[in-house]
């Protein structure tokens, strides 16, 4: 009886892990496809969801207040999908209102390295927000 229970417990744990891995792969596939196809609608939803708690917090060294938030967003994006690599291209470098920061994206697509740039709005009084991909 104990052996049967133990076997069932291990099997259910493995099934749960495989299901979680399948969801992760599906999300990774969706993100990869959205980047390669410049799908702004999907990326806007994904990035805005990942940054929904990242409000500006101006300091003496960062008058806009999003430097650490942009870094947090990049970390979250990198954690979402290991096939895609994200890094900071520039912080508040696009001098519009609000200022725009750029995130460099690199993805391997069938042996070819493809790069994109994601623009993120960095308002001094609000949340980070997806603005586009090019």
Buried (B, 14 or more C-beta within 10 A) or exposed (E): EEEEEEEEEEEEEEEEEEEEEEEBEEEBEBBBEBBBEEBBEBBBEBBBEBBEEBBBEEEEEBEBBBBEBBEBBBEBBEEBBEBBBBEBBEBBEBEEEBBBBBBBBBBEEEEEEBEBEBBBBBBBEBBBBBBBBE
